[in-house]
Amino acid sequence: MLNMHLYMAQRLTAMLMAPLVLGHIAVMIYAIQGGLSAEEILSRTQGSVAWFLFYGLFVIAVSVHGAIGLRVITHEMTGLRGWGLWALTWGFGLTLMFMGARAVMAVTGL
């Protein structure tokens, strides 16, 4: 049920997410060990194009990757096909994208 384009998109987003996850974890460890408060963290991220691009790319990759994964799991577990599977996949992906974009805009102020 997974065509080659979806397969490749999921693999490419996984390759993209790996360094982004490591970068995110490194930043979180730095913030926690540095004793930074939420206010201090936000003061450093507000207006930052670099953080906007970093987390924006992260959101896009996670949304695509997660939607494709949900599509495969749903088809395997329920046998759902056609329009229902398409609607679930796109709905989930767009919901993740919307929620992630709101979070990125809140953190960066852009």
N, CA, C and O atoms as a GROMACS GRO file, in nm:
protein
  440
    1MET      N    1   0.082  -0.120   0.000
    1MET     CA    2   0.000   0.000   0.000
    1MET      C    3   0.086   0.126   0.000
    1MET      O    4   0.036   0.237  -0.016
    2LEU      N    5   0.214   0.107   0.018
    2LEU     CA    6   0.304   0.222   0.021
    2LEU      C    7   0.381   0.228  -0.110
    2LEU      O    8   0.462   0.140  -0.138
    3ASN      N    9   0.355   0.331  -0.192
    3ASN     CA   10   0.427   0.336  -0.319
    3ASN      C   11   0.568   0.391  -0.298
    3ASN      O   12   0.603   0.435  -0.189
    4MET      N   13   0.646   0.387  -0.402
    4MET     CA   14   0.788   0.423  -0.393
    4MET      C   15   0.807   0.570  -0.352
    4MET      O   16   0.900   0.601  -0.277
    5HIS      N   17   0.720   0.659  -0.399
    5HIS     CA   18   0.734   0.800  -0.362
    5HIS      C   19   0.714   0.821  -0.212
    5HIS      O   20   0.790   0.895  -0.149
    6LEU      N   21   0.614   0.757  -0.156
    6LEU     CA   22   0.590   0.770  -0.012
    6LEU      C   23   0.702   0.704   0.067
    6LEU      O   24   0.746   0.757   0.169
    7TYR      N   25   0.747   0.590   0.020
    7TYR     CA   26   0.858   0.521   0.085
    7TYR      C   27   0.981   0.611   0.090
    7TYR      O   28   1.044   0.625   0.195
    8MET      N   29   1.015   0.671  -0.023
    8MET     CA   30   1.133   0.759  -0.030
    8MET      C   31   1.113   0.884   0.054
    8MET      O   32   1.206   0.930   0.120
    9ALA      N   33   0.993   0.940   0.053
    9ALA     CA   34   0.966   1.060   0.134
    9ALA      C   35   0.983   1.029   0.282
    9ALA      O   36   1.038   1.110   0.357
   10GLN      N   37   0.937   0.912   0.324
   10GLN     CA   38   0.953   0.878   0.465
   10GLN      C   39   1.099   0.856   0.502
   10GLN      O   40   1.142   0.897   0.609
   11ARG      N   41   1.174   0.793   0.415
   11ARG     CA   42   1.315   0.770   0.443
   11ARG      C   43   1.394   0.900   0.443
   11ARG      O   44   1.481   0.920   0.528
   12LEU      N   45   1.364   0.990   0.350
   12LEU     CA   46   1.433   1.119   0.344
   12LEU      C   47   1.400   1.206   0.466
   12LEU      O   48   1.488   1.273   0.520
   13THR      N   49   1.274   1.204   0.509
   13THR     CA   50   1.240   1.283   0.628
   13THR      C   51   1.306   1.224   0.752
   13THR      O   52   1.343   1.297   0.844
   14ALA      N   53   1.322   1.092   0.756
   14ALA     CA   54   1.392   1.030   0.869
   14ALA      C   55   1.538   1.075   0.872
   14ALA      O   56   1.592   1.106   0.979
   15MET      N   57   1.601   1.080   0.754
   15MET     CA   58   1.740   1.125   0.747
   15MET      C   59   1.752   1.273   0.787
   15MET      O   60   1.852   1.314   0.845
   16LEU      N   61   1.652   1.350   0.756
   16LEU     CA   62   1.651   1.492   0.793
   16LEU      C   63   1.626   1.510   0.942
   16LEU      O   64   1.685   1.596   1.006
   17MET      N   65   1.536   1.428   0.996
   17MET     CA   66   1.501   1.443   1.138
   17MET      C   67   1.612   1.400   1.232
   17MET      O   68   1.623   1.455   1.342
   18ALA      N   69   1.695   1.305   1.193
   18ALA     CA   70   1.799   1.254   1.283
   18ALA      C   71   1.889   1.366   1.336
   18ALA      O   72   1.903   1.377   1.458
   19PRO      N   73   1.950   1.450   1.253
   19PRO     CA   74   2.033   1.557   1.309
   19PRO      C   75   1.950   1.665   1.380
   19PRO      O   76   1.998   1.728   1.475
   20LEU      N   77   1.827   1.685   1.335
   20LEU     CA   78   1.742   1.785   1.402
   20LEU      C   79   1.706   1.740   1.544
   20LEU      O   80   1.705   1.822   1.636
   21VAL      N   81   1.677   1.612   1.560
   21VAL     CA   82   1.648   1.559   1.694
   21VAL      C   83   1.770   1.572   1.784
   21VAL      O   84   1.759   1.616   1.899
   22LEU      N   85   1.886   1.536   1.731
   22LEU     CA   86   2.009   1.548   1.811
   22LEU      C   87   2.036   1.693   1.848
   22LEU      O   88   2.076   1.722   1.961
   23GLY      N   89   2.015   1.784   1.755
   23GLY     CA   90   2.032   1.926   1.784
   23GLY      C   91   1.934   1.975   1.889
   23GLY      O   92   1.971   2.050   1.979
   24HIS      N   93   1.809   1.931   1.879
   24HIS     CA   94   1.707   1.970   1.976
   24HIS      C   95   1.743   1.918   2.115
   24HIS      O   96   1.733   1.991   2.214
   25ILE      N   97   1.785   1.793   2.124
   25ILE     CA   98   1.824   1.735   2.253
   25ILE      C   99   1.944   1.809   2.311
   25ILE      O  100   1.947   1.837   2.431
   26ALA      N  101   2.042   1.841   2.227
   26ALA     CA  102   2.160   1.915   2.275
   26ALA      C  103   2.121   2.051   2.330
   26ALA      O  104   2.173   2.094   2.433
   27VAL      N  105   2.031   2.120   2.263
   27VAL     CA  106   1.986   2.252   2.310
   27VAL      C  107   1.910   2.237   2.442
   27VAL      O  108   1.927   2.320   2.532
   28MET      N  109   1.828   2.134   2.454
   28MET     CA  110   1.752   2.114   2.578
   28MET      C  111   1.846   2.084   2.694
   28MET      O  112   1.827   2.135   2.805
   29ILE      N  113   1.947   2.001   2.671
   29ILE     CA  114   2.044   1.971   2.777
   29ILE      C  115   2.119   2.097   2.818
   29ILE      O  116   2.139   2.122   2.937
   30TYR      N  117   2.159   2.176   2.720
   30TYR     CA  118   2.228   2.302   2.748
   30TYR      C  119   2.140   2.396   2.831
   30TYR      O  120   2.187   2.457   2.927
   31ALA      N  121   2.014   2.406   2.794
   31ALA     CA  122   1.922   2.495   2.866
   31ALA      C  123   1.898   2.448   3.009
   31ALA      O  124   1.895   2.528   3.102
   32ILE      N  125   1.882   2.318   3.026
   32ILE     CA  126   1.855   2.264   3.159
   32ILE      C  127   1.978   2.276   3.248
   32ILE      O  128   1.969   2.319   3.363
   33GLN      N  129   2.094   2.238   3.195
   33GLN     CA  130   2.215   2.245   3.276
   33GLN      C  131   2.255   2.389   3.305
   33GLN      O  132   2.317   2.418   3.408
   34GLY      N  133   2.220   2.479   3.215
   34GLY     CA  134   2.250   2.620   3.236
   34GLY      C  135   2.154   2.687   3.331
   34GLY      O  136   2.173   2.802   3.370
   35GLY      N  137   2.049   2.615   3.370
   35GLY     CA  138   1.951   2.670   3.462
   35GLY      C  139   1.867   2.781   3.401
   35GLY      O  140   1.819   2.869   3.472
   36LEU      N  141   1.849   2.778   3.270
   36LEU     CA  142   1.772   2.883   3.204
   36LEU      C  143   1.623   2.869   3.233
   36LEU      O  144   1.570   2.758   3.235
   37SER      N  145   1.559   2.980   3.256
   37SER     CA  146   1.414   2.979   3.275
   37SER      C  147   1.346   2.987   3.139
   37SER      O  148   1.411   3.013   3.038
   38ALA      N  149   1.216   2.964   3.137
   38ALA     CA  150   1.141   2.975   3.012
   38ALA      C  151   1.152   3.116   2.956
   38ALA      O  152   1.163   3.135   2.834
   39GLU      N  153   1.150   3.214   3.043
   39GLU     CA  154   1.162   3.353   2.999
   39GLU      C  155   1.298   3.379   2.932
   39GLU      O  156   1.305   3.447   2.830
   40GLU      N  157   1.404   3.324   2.990
   40GLU     CA  158   1.537   3.342   2.932
   40GLU      C  159   1.550   3.270   2.797
   40GLU      O  160   1.612   3.321   2.704
   41ILE      N  161   1.491   3.152   2.789
   41ILE     CA  162   1.495   3.077   2.662
   41ILE      C  163   1.421   3.155   2.554
   41ILE      O  164   1.471   3.171   2.443
   42LEU      N  165   1.301   3.202   2.586
   42LEU     CA  166   1.224   3.277   2.487
   42LEU      C  167   1.291   3.408   2.448
   42LEU      O  168   1.279   3.451   2.333
   43SER      N  169   1.361   3.470   2.540
   43SER     CA  170   1.432   3.594   2.505
   43SER      C  171   1.542   3.568   2.403
   43SER      O  172   1.578   3.656   2.326
   44ARG      N  173   1.595   3.447   2.403
   44ARG     CA  174   1.701   3.410   2.308
   44ARG      C  175   1.645   3.365   2.173
   44ARG      O  176   1.713   3.375   2.071
   45THR      N  177   1.521   3.316   2.171
   45THR     CA  178   1.465   3.264   2.046
   45THR      C  179   1.376   3.365   1.974
   45THR      O  180   1.357   3.352   1.853
   46GLN      N  181   1.323   3.464   2.044
   46GLN     CA  182   1.234   3.561   1.982
   46GLN      C  183   1.306   3.639   1.872
   46GLN      O  184   1.413   3.694   1.895
   47GLY      N  185   1.248   3.642   1.754
   47GLY     CA  186   1.303   3.715   1.642
   47GLY      C  187   1.417   3.646   1.571
   47GLY      O  188   1.478   3.705   1.482
   48SER      N  189   1.447   3.524   1.607
   48SER     CA  190   1.559   3.451   1.548
   48SER      C  191   1.515   3.375   1.423
   48SER      O  192   1.434   3.282   1.430
   49VAL      N  193   1.569   3.416   1.309
   49VAL     CA  194   1.540   3.347   1.184
   49VAL      C  195   1.600   3.207   1.186
   49VAL      O  196   1.542   3.112   1.132
   50ALA      N  197   1.717   3.193   1.248
   50ALA     CA  198   1.783   3.062   1.254
   50ALA      C  199   1.697   2.960   1.328
   50ALA      O  200   1.679   2.848   1.281
   51TRP      N  201   1.643   2.998   1.445
   51TRP     CA  202   1.558   2.905   1.520
   51TRP      C  203   1.427   2.879   1.445
   51TRP      O  204   1.374   2.768   1.449
   52PHE      N  205   1.376   2.981   1.376
   52PHE     CA  206   1.255   2.964   1.296
   52PHE      C  207   1.278   2.861   1.186
   52PHE      O  208   1.194   2.773   1.165
   53LEU      N  209   1.391   2.870   1.116
   53LEU     CA  210   1.422   2.775   1.010
   53LEU      C  211   1.449   2.635   1.065
   53LEU      O  212   1.404   2.536   1.007
   54PHE      N  213   1.522   2.628   1.176
   54PHE     CA  214   1.554   2.498   1.237
   54PHE      C  215   1.426   2.425   1.276
   54PHE      O  216   1.403   2.312   1.234
   55TYR      N  217   1.342   2.490   1.357
   55TYR     CA  218   1.222   2.423   1.404
   55TYR      C  219   1.113   2.415   1.297
   55TYR      O  220   1.031   2.324   1.300
   56GLY      N  221   1.111   2.510   1.203
   56GLY     CA  222   1.016   2.501   1.092
   56GLY      C  223   1.043   2.380   1.006
   56GLY      O  224   0.951   2.308   0.967
   57LEU      N  225   1.170   2.356   0.975
   57LEU     CA  226   1.210   2.238   0.898
   57LEU      C  227   1.178   2.110   0.975
   57LEU      O  228   1.134   2.011   0.917
   58PHE      N  229   1.200   2.115   1.105
   58PHE     CA  230   1.169   2.002   1.192
   58PHE      C  231   1.019   1.969   1.184
   58PHE      O  232   0.982   1.852   1.170
   59VAL      N  233   0.935   2.069   1.193
   59VAL     CA  234   0.790   2.050   1.189
   59VAL      C  235   0.747   1.989   1.056
   59VAL      O  236   0.665   1.897   1.053
   60ILE      N  237   0.800   2.040   0.946
   60ILE     CA  238   0.764   1.987   0.815
   60ILE      C  239   0.805   1.840   0.804
   60ILE      O  240   0.726   1.757   0.759
   61ALA      N  241   0.927   1.809   0.844
   61ALA     CA  242   0.976   1.671   0.835
   61ALA      C  243   0.893   1.576   0.921
   61ALA      O  244   0.857   1.467   0.877
   62VAL      N  245   0.863   1.617   1.043
   62VAL     CA  246   0.784   1.532   1.133
   62VAL      C  247   0.643   1.513   1.079
   62VAL      O  248   0.588   1.403   1.087
   63SER      N  249   0.583   1.618   1.025
   63SER     CA  250   0.447   1.607   0.972
   63SER      C  251   0.438   1.509   0.856
   63SER      O  252   0.348   1.426   0.852
   64VAL      N  253   0.531   1.517   0.763
   64VAL     CA  254   0.533   1.426   0.649
   64VAL      C  255   0.563   1.283   0.696
   64VAL      O  256   0.493   1.189   0.658
   65HIS      N  257   0.665   1.269   0.778
   65HIS     CA  258   0.706   1.138   0.826
   65HIS      C  259   0.594   1.070   0.907
   65HIS      O  260   0.564   0.952   0.886
   66GLY      N  261   0.535   1.144   0.997
   66GLY     CA  262   0.429   1.088   1.081
   66GLY      C  263   0.305   1.051   1.003
   66GLY      O  264   0.243   0.948   1.030
   67ALA      N  265   0.267   1.133   0.906
   67ALA     CA  266   0.148   1.105   0.826
   67ALA      C  267   0.166   0.978   0.743
   67ALA      O  268   0.075   0.896   0.733
   68ILE      N  269   0.284   0.962   0.684
   68ILE     CA  270   0.310   0.841   0.605
   68ILE      C  271   0.312   0.718   0.695
   68ILE      O  272   0.258   0.613   0.658
   69GLY      N  273   0.373   0.730   0.812
   69GLY     CA  274   0.375   0.618   0.906
   69GLY      C  275   0.236   0.579   0.952
   69GLY      O  276   0.204   0.461   0.961
   70LEU      N  277   0.153   0.679   0.981
   70LEU     CA  278   0.015   0.651   1.022
   70LEU      C  279  -0.061   0.582   0.909
   70LEU      O  280  -0.141   0.492   0.934
   71ARG      N  281  -0.036   0.625   0.786
   71ARG     CA  282  -0.102   0.563   0.670
   71ARG      C  283  -0.071   0.414   0.662
   71ARG      O  284  -0.161   0.332   0.644
   72VAL      N  285   0.055   0.379   0.677
   72VAL     CA  286   0.096   0.239   0.667
   72VAL      C  287   0.036   0.158   0.782
   72VAL      O  288  -0.019   0.050   0.760
   73ILE      N  289   0.047   0.209   0.902
   73ILE     CA  290  -0.004   0.136   1.019
   73ILE      C  291  -0.156   0.119   1.010
   73ILE      O  292  -0.208   0.011   1.038
   74THR      N  293  -0.226   0.226   0.972
   74THR     CA  294  -0.372   0.218   0.962
   74THR      C  295  -0.414   0.115   0.858
   74THR      O  296  -0.505   0.035   0.881
   75HIS      N  297  -0.347   0.116   0.743
   75HIS     CA  298  -0.381   0.018   0.639
   75HIS      C  299  -0.354  -0.124   0.686
   75HIS      O  300  -0.435  -0.214   0.664
   76GLU      N  301  -0.239  -0.146   0.751
   76GLU     CA  302  -0.205  -0.280   0.798
   76GLU      C  303  -0.300  -0.329   0.907
   76GLU      O  304  -0.336  -0.447   0.910
   77MET      N  305  -0.340  -0.239   0.997
   77MET     CA  306  -0.421  -0.280   1.112
   77MET      C  307  -0.571  -0.288   1.080
   77MET      O  308  -0.642  -0.372   1.136
   78THR      N  309  -0.618  -0.202   0.990
   78THR     CA  310  -0.763  -0.195   0.965
   78THR      C  311  -0.802  -0.233   0.823
   78THR      O  312  -0.919  -0.262   0.798
   79GLY      N  313  -0.706  -0.232   0.732
   79GLY     CA  314  -0.739  -0.259   0.592
   79GLY      C  315  -0.804  -0.142   0.521
   79GLY      O  316  -0.849  -0.154   0.408
   80LEU      N  317  -0.807  -0.028   0.588
   80LEU     CA  318  -0.866   0.092   0.528
   80LEU      C  319  -0.793   0.128   0.399
   80LEU      O  320  -0.670   0.119   0.391
   81ARG      N  321  -0.870   0.168   0.297
   81ARG     CA  322  -0.812   0.201   0.168
   81ARG      C  323  -0.883   0.324   0.110
   81ARG      O  324  -0.978   0.376   0.168
   82GLY      N  325  -0.833   0.367  -0.003
   82GLY     CA  326  -0.902   0.468  -0.082
   82GLY      C  327  -0.915   0.602  -0.012
   82GLY      O  328  -0.824   0.650   0.055
   83TRP      N  329  -1.033   0.662  -0.031
   83TRP     CA  330  -1.057   0.797   0.016
   83TRP      C  331  -1.043   0.809   0.168
   83TRP      O  332  -0.989   0.908   0.216
   84GLY      N  333  -1.090   0.711   0.242
   84GLY     CA  334  -1.081   0.716   0.388
   84GLY      C  335  -0.938   0.721   0.436
   84GLY      O  336  -0.904   0.798   0.526
   85LEU      N  337  -0.853   0.638   0.377
   85LEU     CA  338  -0.711   0.638   0.413
   85LEU      C  339  -0.646   0.769   0.371
   85LEU      O  340  -0.565   0.824   0.446
   86TRP      N  341  -0.680   0.818   0.254
   86TRP     CA  342  -0.627   0.945   0.204
   86TRP      C  343  -0.665   1.059   0.298
   86TRP      O  344  -0.581   1.142   0.334
   87ALA      N  345  -0.793   1.064   0.338
   87ALA     CA  346  -0.842   1.172   0.425
   87ALA      C  347  -0.774   1.166   0.562
   87ALA      O  348  -0.736   1.269   0.617
   88LEU      N  349  -0.760   1.047   0.617
   88LEU     CA  350  -0.694   1.031   0.747
   88LEU      C  351  -0.549   1.078   0.740
   88LEU      O  352  -0.502   1.150   0.828
   89THR      N  353  -0.479   1.035   0.636
   89THR     CA  354  -0.337   1.070   0.620
   89THR      C  355  -0.319   1.221   0.606
   89THR      O  356  -0.239   1.281   0.678
   90TRP      N  357  -0.394   1.281   0.516
   90TRP     CA  358  -0.381   1.426   0.495
   90TRP      C  359  -0.429   1.504   0.617
   90TRP      O  360  -0.368   1.605   0.654
   91GLY      N  361  -0.536   1.460   0.678
   91GLY     CA  362  -0.586   1.529   0.798
   91GLY      C  363  -0.485   1.528   0.910
   91GLY      O  364  -0.462   1.630   0.976
   92PHE      N  365  -0.424   1.413   0.933
   92PHE     CA  366  -0.323   1.400   1.038
   92PHE      C  367  -0.201   1.485   1.007
   92PHE      O  368  -0.151   1.557   1.093
   93GLY      N  369  -0.152   1.476   0.883
   93GLY     CA  370  -0.034   1.552   0.844
   93GLY      C  371  -0.056   1.702   0.853
   93GLY      O  372   0.030   1.774   0.904
   94LEU      N  373  -0.170   1.749   0.806
   94LEU     CA  374  -0.199   1.893   0.812
   94LEU      C  375  -0.221   1.941   0.954
   94LEU      O  376  -0.185   2.053   0.989
   95THR      N  377  -0.280   1.855   1.038
   95THR     CA  378  -0.299   1.892   1.179
   95THR      C  379  -0.163   1.906   1.248
   95THR      O  380  -0.141   2.002   1.322
   96LEU      N  381  -0.074   1.811   1.225
   96LEU     CA  382   0.061   1.821   1.282
   96LEU      C  383   0.131   1.947   1.232
   96LEU      O  384   0.196   2.018   1.310
   97MET      N  385   0.119   1.975   1.103
   97MET     CA  386   0.184   2.091   1.043
   97MET      C  387   0.129   2.220   1.106
   97MET      O  388   0.206   2.310   1.139
   98PHE      N  389  -0.001   2.229   1.120
   98PHE     CA  390  -0.065   2.349   1.178
   98PHE      C  391  -0.023   2.368   1.324
   98PHE      O  392   0.016   2.478   1.363
   99MET      N  393  -0.030   2.262   1.403
   99MET     CA  394   0.006   2.274   1.545
   99MET      C  395   0.154   2.307   1.561
   99MET      O  396   0.191   2.390   1.644
  100GLY      N  397   0.238   2.243   1.481
  100GLY     CA  398   0.383   2.270   1.488
  100GLY      C  399   0.416   2.412   1.444
  100GLY      O  400   0.501   2.477   1.504
  101ALA      N  401   0.350   2.460   1.339
  101ALA     CA  402   0.376   2.595   1.290
  101ALA      C  403   0.336   2.698   1.396
  101ALA      O  404   0.407   2.797   1.415
  102ARG      N  405   0.226   2.675   1.463
  102ARG     CA  406   0.185   2.767   1.571
  102ARG      C  407   0.288   2.770   1.683
  102ARG      O  408   0.319   2.876   1.737
  103ALA      N  409   0.342   2.654   1.718
  103ALA     CA  410   0.443   2.647   1.824
  103ALA      C  411   0.570   2.720   1.780
  103ALA      O  412   0.629   2.793   1.859
  104VAL      N  413   0.612   2.699   1.657
  104VAL     CA  414   0.734   2.764   1.606
  104VAL      C  415   0.714   2.916   1.606
  104VAL      O  416   0.804   2.990   1.645
  105MET      N  417   0.599   2.962   1.562
  105MET     CA  418   0.574   3.106   1.560
  105MET      C  419   0.570   3.163   1.702
  105MET      O  420   0.616   3.275   1.725
  106ALA      N  421   0.515   3.087   1.796
  106ALA     CA  422   0.511   3.135   1.934
  106ALA      C  423   0.649   3.146   1.995
  106ALA      O  424   0.678   3.240   2.069
  107VAL      N  425   0.735   3.051   1.964
  107VAL     CA  426   0.870   3.048   2.023
  107VAL      C  427   0.961   3.151   1.957
  107VAL      O  428   1.044   3.212   2.024
  108THR      N  429   0.945   3.170   1.826
  108THR     CA  430   1.036   3.262   1.756
  108THR      C  431   0.977   3.401   1.739
  108THR      O  432   1.052   3.497   1.716
  109GLY      N  433   0.848   3.415   1.750
  109GLY     CA  434   0.785   3.545   1.733
  109GLY      C  435   0.782   3.591   1.589
  109GLY      O  436   0.756   3.708   1.562
  110LEU      N  437   0.808   3.499   1.496
  110LEU     CA  438   0.806   3.536   1.353
  110LEU      C  439   0.680   3.487   1.286
  110LEU      O  440   0.662   3.509   1.166
   0.00000   0.00000   0.00000
